[in-house]
Amino acid sequence: MVSKRSDGFAARESGAATFDWVILAVGVFGLGLAVYSVFTADLDERPPAPQTATERSAPETAPLYPYFDEVWRRDQAAYYAEAGDDALLAAYAAQYAVALGEVNARIGADFLMIIEEEMTRRGLPLPDGNQRAAEIRARFMDAASPP
């Protein structure tokens, strides 16, 4: 009786397509994993890239906002170095307004310092009548110092 049952089970073809698809999916997954491991190993062994032109030195003035560090300054300098002139001028106008405002003014002054440095490097003029970032920052430094 057992042999008739097993012979009947082996002769039926229902479910064979599902089994084929499972084997095919496992094969595709394994191939993808092998390709991923080859490319990942290549990236791990690659030497560090040399500094590009967008990795400029950040201004030497310490930020006013205490949570901004050297990494932040370097990232911001690289970001604004890659921005187009129109985008740079728009960012300058926005941060200038923040730096002269009442809310987040120190943060705006820190951003303004980096944007102004990039504008100077490109030879873009500051808008007429605007204070330089150093003057705005000095206002905060004077307010922080005891009388």
C-alpha positions in Angstrom: 0.0 0.0 0.0 2.8 2.4 0.7 4.5 1.8 -2.6 1.2 2.6 -4.5 0.9 5.9 -2.6 4.5 6.9 -3.2 4.3 5.9 -6.9 1.1 8.0 -7.3 2.7 11.0 -5.5 5.8 10.8 -7.8 3.6 10.6 -10.9 1.5 13.7 -10.1 2.8 16.9 -11.7 0.8 19.4 -9.6 3.2 21.7 -7.7 6.1 21.0 -10.0 6.0 24.5 -11.5 6.1 26.0 -8.0 9.1 23.9 -7.1 10.8 25.1 -10.3 10.1 28.7 -9.5 11.5 28.3 -6.0 14.7 26.8 -7.3 15.0 29.6 -9.9 14.4 32.3 -7.3 17.1 30.8 -5.0 19.5 30.7 -7.9 18.9 34.4 -8.8 19.3 35.4 -5.2 22.5 33.5 -4.9 23.8 35.1 -8.1 22.9 38.6 -6.8 24.6 37.9 -3.5 27.8 36.8 -5.4 27.8 39.9 -7.5 27.3 42.1 -4.5 30.1 40.5 -2.6 32.5 41.0 -5.5 31.7 44.7 -5.8 31.8 45.3 -2.0 35.2 43.6 -1.7 36.5 45.9 -4.5 35.3 49.0 -2.7 36.8 47.9 0.6 40.2 47.5 -1.0 40.2 50.8 -2.8 42.5 53.5 -1.4 41.0 56.7 -0.2 40.3 59.2 -3.0 42.5 62.3 -3.1 40.9 65.6 -2.2 38.8 67.1 -4.9 38.4 70.7 -5.8 35.2 70.9 -3.9 36.8 69.9 -0.6 37.9 73.4 0.4 39.2 74.4 3.7 36.5 75.9 5.9 36.9 79.3 7.4 39.3 79.5 10.3 36.8 81.3 12.5 35.1 79.2 15.1 31.4 78.8 14.6 29.1 80.6 16.9 26.6 77.7 17.3 28.2 75.2 19.6 27.1 72.0 17.8 28.8 72.9 14.5 32.2 71.3 14.2 34.9 70.9 11.6 33.1 68.2 9.8 30.0 70.4 9.5 32.2 73.2 8.2 33.9 71.0 5.6 30.6 69.6 4.4 29.0 73.0 4.1 32.1 74.4 2.2 31.9 71.4 -0.2 28.2 71.8 -0.7 28.3 75.5 -1.5 31.4 75.0 -3.8 29.3 72.7 -6.0 26.3 75.1 -6.0 25.7 77.3 -9.0 26.1 81.1 -8.8 22.3 81.7 -8.6 21.8 79.1 -5.9 24.8 80.5 -4.0 23.3 84.0 -4.1 19.9 82.8 -3.1 21.4 80.9 -0.1 23.3 84.0 0.8 20.2 86.1 0.8 18.3 83.6 2.9 21.0 83.2 5.5 21.7 87.0 5.6 18.0 87.4 6.6 18.4 84.7 9.3 21.6 86.2 10.6 20.0 89.6 11.1 16.8 88.2 12.6 15.9 87.2 16.1 15.5 83.4 15.6 18.5 81.2 14.9 20.7 84.2 14.1 23.9 82.6 15.3 23.2 79.6 13.0 22.5 82.0 10.1 25.7 83.8 10.8 27.7 80.6 10.7 26.2 79.6 7.4 26.7 83.1 6.1 30.4 83.0 6.9 30.9 79.9 4.7 28.7 81.2 1.8 30.4 84.5 1.8 33.8 82.8 1.6 32.7 80.8 -1.5 31.3 84.0 -3.0 34.6 85.7 -2.5 36.5 82.8 -4.0 34.3 83.0 -7.1 34.5 86.8 -7.3 30.8 87.4 -6.7 30.1 90.7 -5.1 28.1 91.1 -1.9 24.9 93.0 -2.3 25.2 96.7 -1.8 24.7 97.8 1.8 25.1 94.3 3.3 27.3 93.9 6.2 30.1 91.3 5.9 29.7 88.1 7.8 32.6 89.1 10.1 30.8 92.2 11.2 27.6 90.3 11.9 29.6 87.7 13.9 31.4 90.4 15.8 28.0 91.6 17.0 27.4 88.2 18.6 30.9 88.0 20.0 30.5 91.5 21.6 27.2 90.5 23.1 28.7 87.3 24.6 31.7 89.1 26.2 31.2 90.5 29.7 31.3 94.3 30.0 
